[in-house]
């Protein structure tokens, strides 16, 4: 039990997927301009990440049984792509409210490296099923926290481009802000190991 | 596309449309593996190899692949080549493989490779696609190497493991925040040098994503914009 808590806290804070492992940067920088889309994207990632982990972990055991562990990359990405399609269809039919909130972010998630990264990492670390479920849930929560915090920063009135040198306007300003946020997350380093 | 010279296809990816510094795609591996020059070069070469091979194969198959299922087909082709690269690295460069870790299998979802398949290899001949792959791959490798060299030099005071200035090191640049910082500064320098003309993407948004046109988010954004326009029109009428 303690083990599970350590895994969860460590992936949310110390090894945050976005800010210290650089997984899912494209969507982190791209969708964080509005709080509403940050929340939607974050919840969609948590949702898909947990389902993807629950499906890929047994598949890896099956591959190992037949000595085909090397097919991991090919199989995982196909399973995730098919899964996202399936989840989208299922939600459209049975959960239209949820589909409206998360649906538009789902296709973006297929090619989000955070999902594939979490499933592969859980296998590489040799986690048990329970551990990998907690790991992927924590990874998604960490992604969501980073996303919401950054959207909060970017929506803040104090965050504007007045007085910023011309060359730093736009993209460089976003990146330097992300650097400062990542720096603040470094404060968690060494808390859980 | 027909009247483009072979040379311009090749150099397009290196300078004019450099994926990392101008188009702002492929940022995840660029930030993650640029802690040292050697890792950056290794990642660049691995991604280039996959990019060239997948561009050639997808260009060969462009008349066979049905339009509706093209994205899954591209993913299968790319994933196959990534597995090959993984095997090669495991056999001949196990240390590099360990250093790059999960980012080798993650080449599968690298926006640059899928983006070039969708935007270029899908529509062009085999030779042109191969040249495009070489150019884009070189551009990616050079941008990564530049970031890797800056971060390794400032972080450890040396390059490729050799010490240049003994006792000099700013640990910040080896840490994750240093990656964001160096990338931001590099783009700022590029904008200053070219008076803001170089950057194709004005900001990080979904528009820079090569999958933009085949993604629902684009449609959703248009719908939201249309709704807003309708609301403001109503307001004006009232």
Contacts between the chains, C-beta under 8 A, distances in Angstrom:
chain1	res1	chain2	res2	distance
A	19	B	176	6.4
A	20	B	176	4.5
A	21	B	32	7.0
A	21	B	176	7.7
A	22	B	28	5.3
A	22	B	29	7.9
A	22	B	31	4.5
A	22	B	32	3.8
A	22	B	176	6.8
A	22	B	179	6.8
A	23	B	28	6.2
A	23	B	32	7.8
A	23	B	102	8.0
A	23	B	106	7.7
A	24	B	28	7.1
A	25	B	27	4.6
A	25	B	28	4.6
A	25	B	31	6.2
A	26	B	25	7.2
A	26	B	27	6.0
A	26	B	28	6.6
A	26	B	111	6.3
A	26	B	204	7.9
A	26	B	209	6.7
A	29	B	27	7.1
A	29	B	204	3.8
A	30	B	204	4.9
A	30	B	205	5.6
A	30	B	206	5.5
A	30	B	208	7.2
A	30	B	209	6.9
A	31	B	206	7.3
A	33	B	203	7.9
A	33	B	204	8.0
A	33	B	205	7.1
A	70	B	83	6.5
A	70	B	86	7.8
A	70	B	87	7.3
A	71	B	83	7.5
A	72	B	105	7.3
A	73	B	79	5.3
A	73	B	82	5.6
A	73	B	83	5.4
A	73	B	86	6.9
A	73	B	105	4.5
A	73	B	108	5.9
A	74	B	76	6.9
A	74	B	79	4.2
A	74	B	80	6.4
A	74	B	83	6.1
A	77	B	75	5.7
A	77	B	79	5.4
A	77	B	108	5.2
A	77	B	109	7.0
A	78	B	72	7.3
A	78	B	75	7.1
A	78	B	76	6.9
A	78	B	79	7.5
A	81	B	72	6.1
A	81	B	75	6.4
A	103	B	216	7.2
A	104	B	216	5.1
A	104	B	217	5.3
A	104	B	219	8.0
A	104	B	220	4.1
A	105	B	217	7.0
A	106	B	216	7.6
A	107	B	211	8.0
A	107	B	214	7.9
A	107	B	215	5.2
A	107	B	216	5.2
A	107	B	217	7.3
A	108	B	206	7.8
A	108	B	209	8.0
A	108	B	211	7.8
A	108	B	215	6.0
A	108	B	217	5.9
A	111	B	109	4.8
A	111	B	111	7.1
A	111	B	114	6.4
A	111	B	211	6.3
A	112	B	109	7.1
A	113	B	28	5.3
A	113	B	106	4.8
A	113	B	109	4.8
A	113	B	110	7.8
A	116	B	105	7.1
A	116	B	106	6.1
A	116	B	108	6.8
A	116	B	109	5.6
A	117	B	102	5.3
A	117	B	106	5.9
A	120	B	102	5.5
A	120	B	105	5.5
A	120	B	106	7.8
A	121	B	102	5.7
A	124	B	101	7.8
A	124	B	102	7.0
A	165	B	188	7.8
A	166	B	191	7.8
A	166	B	192	7.8
A	166	B	196	7.0
A	167	B	188	4.6
A	167	B	189	7.3
A	167	B	191	4.5
A	167	B	192	3.9
A	167	B	196	7.4
A	168	B	184	7.9
A	168	B	188	5.0
A	170	B	199	7.8
A	170	B	202	5.9
A	170	B	203	5.2
A	171	B	24	6.7
A	171	B	184	7.5
A	171	B	187	5.3
A	171	B	199	6.8
A	171	B	201	7.3
A	171	B	202	7.7
A	171	B	203	6.1
A	171	B	204	6.5
A	172	B	184	4.3
A	172	B	185	7.0
A	172	B	187	4.9
A	172	B	188	3.9
A	172	B	191	7.2
A	173	B	184	7.6
A	174	B	184	7.6
A	174	B	203	7.3
A	174	B	204	6.0
A	175	B	180	5.1
A	175	B	181	7.4
A	175	B	183	5.3
A	175	B	184	3.2
A	175	B	187	6.9
A	176	B	180	7.1
A	176	B	181	6.3
A	176	B	184	4.4
A	176	B	185	7.8
A	178	B	180	4.6
A	178	B	184	7.9
A	179	B	177	4.5
A	179	B	178	7.5
A	179	B	179	7.8
A	179	B	180	3.6
A	179	B	181	4.0
A	179	B	184	6.5
A	180	B	177	7.3
A	182	B	176	5.1
A	182	B	177	4.0
A	182	B	180	5.7
A	183	B	172	7.9
A	183	B	175	8.0
A	183	B	177	4.1
A	186	B	175	6.2
A	186	B	176	7.4
A	186	B	177	6.5
